[in-house]
Amino acid sequence: MLQDCVLEGLDRYGWEPLAWVILPDHYHFLARGRRGEDLSRIEKWIHSRSAFLLRRDHGGPKGKVWWQYWDTLVRDEESLWTHCEYIHWNPVKHGHVEHPRDWPYSSLKQLRADDT
């Protein structure tokens, strides 16, 4: 559900998703956009929509679900690849899997499925 919200939020503002990963307690995405001010709107939409769906479909907590977000400006191709790698290795970093290809909720898994 959260993956769908992230991708839909990016699409609503015309941003191109480049990499993402959804973990049990947080997520990361890397996207190319036209206007930097869209990012706060995208995050607000993702957080509002996912909190609503969590409450509606799973009896999630009332009140605030998401507390904050951080953004980083990628300035060159080397930084782009560094961020992609960080995103895809995050499930390993947090001990969920031994290799990024084993985590089902990421762009890496989706890209691999598209290649078959």
MIPATI-399545 format. One line per field, with one value per residue: residue number from 1; x, y, z of N, C-alpha, C in turn. Coordinates in steps of 0.1 Angstrom, whole numbers, plus 2048, in hexadecimal, padded with zeros to 3 digits. Last residue first. Layout:
// MIPATI-399545
n c(NUM, ...)
n.east c(X, ...)
n.north c(Y, ...)
n.up c(Z, ...)
ca.east c(X, ...)
ca.north c(Y, ...)
ca.up c(Z, ...)
c.east c(X, ...)
c.north c(Y, ...)
c.up c(Z, ...)
This chain:
// MIPATI-399545
n c(116, 115, 114, 113, 112, 111, 110, 109, 108, 107, 106, 105, 104, 103, 102, 101, 100, 99, 98, 97, 96, 95, 94, 93, 92, 91, 90, 89, 88, 87, 86, 85, 84, 83, 82, 81, 80, 79, 78, 77, 76, 75, 74, 73, 72, 71, 70, 69, 68, 67, 66, 65, 64, 63, 62, 61, 60, 59, 58, 57, 56, 55, 54, 53, 52, 51, 50, 49, 48, 47, 46, 45, 44, 43, 42, 41, 40, 39, 38, 37, 36, 35, 34, 33, 32, 31, 30, 29, 28, 27, 26, 25, 24, 23, 22, 21, 20, 19, 18, 17, 16, 15, 14, 13, 12, 11, 10, 9, 8, 7, 6, 5, 4, 3, 2, 1)
n.east c(87F, 880, 86D, 879, 88D, 87D, 872, 889, 890, 87C, 86D, 864, 871, 893, 8A7, 8B8, 8C9, 8CF, 8C4, 8AB, 8A9, 8BD, 8C1, 8D2, 8BF, 8AE, 8C1, 8CB, 8BB, 8C5, 8E0, 8DE, 8D4, 8E8, 8FC, 8F1, 8F0, 90B, 913, 904, 8FA, 8E9, 8CC, 8C3, 8AD, 897, 885, 867, 852, 83D, 81F, 807, 7F3, 7D3, 7CF, 7DF, 7CB, 7B9, 7BE, 7AF, 7AF, 7CA, 7D7, 7CB, 7D4, 7EF, 7F2, 7E8, 7FB, 814, 810, 80B, 823, 834, 82B, 830, 84B, 851, 84C, 861, 871, 865, 869, 87C, 884, 88A, 88C, 881, 87B, 86A, 863, 85C, 85F, 866, 86A, 87D, 886, 890, 882, 864, 85F, 842, 829, 818, 80E, 825, 82A, 813, 816, 82D, 823, 80D, 819, 828, 813, 808)
n.north c(79B, 7B6, 7BB, 7B1, 7C4, 7DA, 7D1, 7D0, 7EB, 7F8, 7E3, 7CC, 7B4, 7AC, 79F, 7B0, 7B8, 79E, 796, 7AA, 7BA, 7CB, 7E4, 7E0, 7D3, 7E8, 7FA, 7F6, 808, 821, 820, 820, 839, 849, 843, 84C, 868, 86E, 86B, 87F, 89A, 8A2, 89E, 8AA, 89B, 89C, 88B, 88D, 882, 872, 860, 85F, 86F, 860, 83D, 821, 80A, 7F8, 7F3, 805, 81E, 822, 820, 834, 84B, 848, 84B, 866, 875, 86E, 876, 892, 89A, 894, 8A6, 8BE, 8BE, 8BD, 8D4, 8E4, 8DC, 8D0, 8B9, 89C, 87B, 86A, 851, 849, 834, 82E, 81C, 804, 7EF, 7FF, 803, 816, 821, 835, 847, 855, 875, 889, 893, 893, 879, 869, 86A, 85E, 844, 83B, 83D, 82C, 813, 810, 80D, 7F4)
n.up c(75A, 75F, 772, 789, 78C, 793, 7AB, 7BB, 7BA, 7C6, 7DF, 7F0, 7F3, 7F5, 7E8, 7DD, 7F3, 80B, 823, 834, 84B, 856, 84D, 837, 827, 820, 813, 7F9, 7EB, 7F5, 7EE, 7D2, 7CD, 7D8, 7C5, 7AE, 7B3, 7B7, 79C, 78F, 7A6, 7BA, 7CC, 7EA, 801, 81E, 836, 84A, 865, 86E, 868, 877, 88F, 894, 899, 88A, 875, 86A, 84F, 83F, 84D, 855, 83C, 82D, 83C, 839, 81D, 81A, 829, 81D, 803, 806, 812, 7FD, 7E9, 7F6, 7F7, 7DB, 7CD, 7CE, 7B8, 79A, 78C, 797, 79D, 7BB, 7D3, 7F4, 810, 82F, 84E, 859, 847, 827, 805, 7EE, 7CD, 7B1, 7A0, 794, 78A, 790, 78D, 7A2, 7A1, 7A3, 7BF, 7C8, 7BE, 7CB, 7E6, 7E5, 7DF, 7F6, 808, 800)
ca.east c(87C, 88B, 86B, 86D, 891, 885, 869, 881, 89A, 87D, 877, 85E, 867, 889, 89D, 8AF, 8BE, 8D2, 8D3, 8AF, 89D, 8BC, 8B8, 8D7, 8CB, 8A9, 8BC, 8D1, 8B9, 8B7, 8DC, 8E4, 8CD, 8DB, 8FF, 8F3, 8E4, 902, 919, 901, 902, 8EF, 8D7, 8C4, 8BB, 89A, 891, 86F, 85B, 841, 82C, 80F, 7FE, 7DD, 7C9, 7DD, 7D7, 7B7, 7C5, 7B0, 7A3, 7BF, 7DB, 7C9, 7C5, 7EA, 7F5, 7E2, 7ED, 811, 814, 801, 816, 835, 82B, 822, 843, 855, 842, 857, 875, 865, 86B, 870, 887, 882, 894, 87F, 884, 86C, 866, 85A, 854, 86A, 860, 87C, 87E, 893, 88F, 86B, 863, 850, 831, 820, 805, 81E, 834, 816, 80B, 82D, 82F, 80B, 80F, 82F, 81C, 800)
ca.north c(78D, 7B0, 7C0, 7AA, 7B6, 7DA, 7D3, 7C3, 7E0, 7F9, 7EC, 7D9, 7B5, 7B4, 797, 7AA, 7C1, 7A4, 796, 7A0, 7B3, 7BD, 7E3, 7E8, 7CC, 7DD, 7FD, 7EF, 7FA, 81E, 822, 814, 82D, 849, 841, 83E, 861, 86F, 863, 871, 894, 8AC, 897, 8AE, 89D, 89C, 892, 888, 88B, 87D, 864, 853, 870, 86B, 84A, 82B, 811, 7FD, 7EB, 7F7, 818, 822, 818, 826, 848, 848, 83E, 85B, 876, 86C, 868, 889, 89C, 88D, 897, 8BA, 8BE, 8B2, 8C9, 8E6, 8D7, 8DB, 8C6, 8A4, 886, 86D, 85A, 849, 83D, 82C, 828, 810, 7EF, 7F7, 804, 80A, 822, 82A, 840, 84D, 868, 886, 892, 89F, 884, 86A, 86F, 86B, 84D, 83C, 844, 83A, 819, 811, 819, 800)
ca.up c(757, 756, 764, 783, 789, 787, 79F, 7B8, 7B5, 7B8, 7DA, 7EF, 7E9, 7FB, 7EF, 7D4, 7EF, 7FE, 821, 82A, 846, 85A, 859, 843, 82C, 827, 820, 804, 7E8, 7F6, 7FC, 7D9, 7C9, 7DE, 7D4, 7AF, 7B0, 7C2, 7A6, 78C, 79B, 7B1, 7C5, 7DC, 7FD, 80F, 832, 83F, 85F, 876, 863, 874, 885, 896, 897, 895, 87A, 877, 859, 83B, 847, 85E, 847, 829, 83A, 846, 823, 813, 82C, 82C, 806, 800, 819, 80A, 7E7, 7F2, 804, 7E4, 7CC, 7D8, 7C6, 7A4, 786, 796, 795, 7B0, 7CB, 7E5, 808, 821, 846, 861, 850, 832, 810, 7F6, 7D9, 7BB, 79C, 79F, 785, 793, 781, 7A0, 7A2, 796, 7B5, 7CC, 7B9, 7BD, 7E2, 7E8, 7D5, 7E9, 809, 800)
c.east c(872, 888, 875, 86B, 886, 88A, 871, 878, 892, 887, 876, 868, 862, 87E, 892, 8A5, 8B4, 8C6, 8D7, 8BF, 8A1, 8B0, 8B6, 8CE, 8D0, 8B4, 8B5, 8CB, 8C0, 8B5, 8CE, 8E0, 8D1, 8D3, 8F1, 8F6, 8E6, 8F5, 910, 907, 8FF, 8F7, 8DC, 8CF, 8BB, 8A9, 892, 87B, 860, 84A, 830, 81D, 805, 7E8, 7D4, 7D7, 7D4, 7C3, 7C3, 7B6, 7A4, 7B3, 7D0, 7CC, 7C3, 7DB, 7F0, 7E5, 7E5, 802, 810, 803, 80B, 829, 82B, 821, 835, 84D, 845, 84C, 869, 867, 86D, 874, 87B, 887, 88C, 888, 87F, 876, 868, 85E, 852, 85F, 864, 872, 87F, 88A, 892, 877, 86A, 853, 840, 829, 80C, 815, 82D, 820, 80D, 822, 82F, 817, 80D, 825, 823, 809)
c.north c(78B, 7A2, 7BA, 7AE, 7AF, 7CC, 7D4, 7C5, 7D4, 7EF, 7ED, 7E4, 7C3, 7B7, 79F, 7A2, 7BA, 7AD, 79D, 7A0, 7A8, 7B5, 7D4, 7E6, 7D3, 7D4, 7F1, 7F1, 7F1, 80F, 81D, 815, 821, 83D, 840, 83A, 852, 868, 863, 868, 885, 8A7, 8A0, 8A6, 8A0, 89F, 892, 891, 885, 887, 871, 856, 863, 869, 855, 838, 81B, 803, 7EF, 7EE, 809, 81B, 817, 81D, 83A, 845, 83D, 84E, 869, 86C, 865, 87A, 893, 88E, 890, 8AB, 8BA, 8B2, 8BE, 8DC, 8D9, 8D6, 8D1, 8B1, 88F, 87A, 85D, 853, 83D, 836, 824, 81D, 7FC, 7F7, 7FA, 80D, 815, 82C, 834, 846, 860, 877, 88F, 89E, 892, 877, 872, 872, 85B, 845, 846, 842, 828, 817, 81B, 80D)
c.up c(74C, 752, 75A, 775, 784, 783, 792, 7AC, 7B2, 7B2, 7CB, 7EB, 7E7, 7F1, 7F6, 7DB, 7E5, 7F9, 815, 82A, 83C, 855, 85C, 84F, 838, 82D, 827, 812, 7F3, 7F5, 7FE, 7E8, 7D1, 7DA, 7DB, 7BE, 7B2, 7C0, 7B3, 797, 799, 7A5, 7BA, 7D6, 7EE, 80D, 823, 83D, 852, 86F, 86B, 870, 883, 88B, 89A, 890, 884, 87D, 867, 846, 845, 859, 852, 835, 837, 845, 831, 81A, 826, 82F, 814, 804, 813, 812, 7F4, 7F0, 801, 7F1, 7D7, 7D7, 7D0, 7B2, 78F, 78F, 793, 7A9, 7BE, 7DF, 7FA, 81B, 837, 85A, 857, 83C, 81A, 802, 7E1, 7C7, 7A4, 799, 790, 78E, 784, 795, 79F, 796, 7A8, 7C3, 7BD, 7B7, 7D3, 7E4, 7D8, 7DF, 7FC, 800)
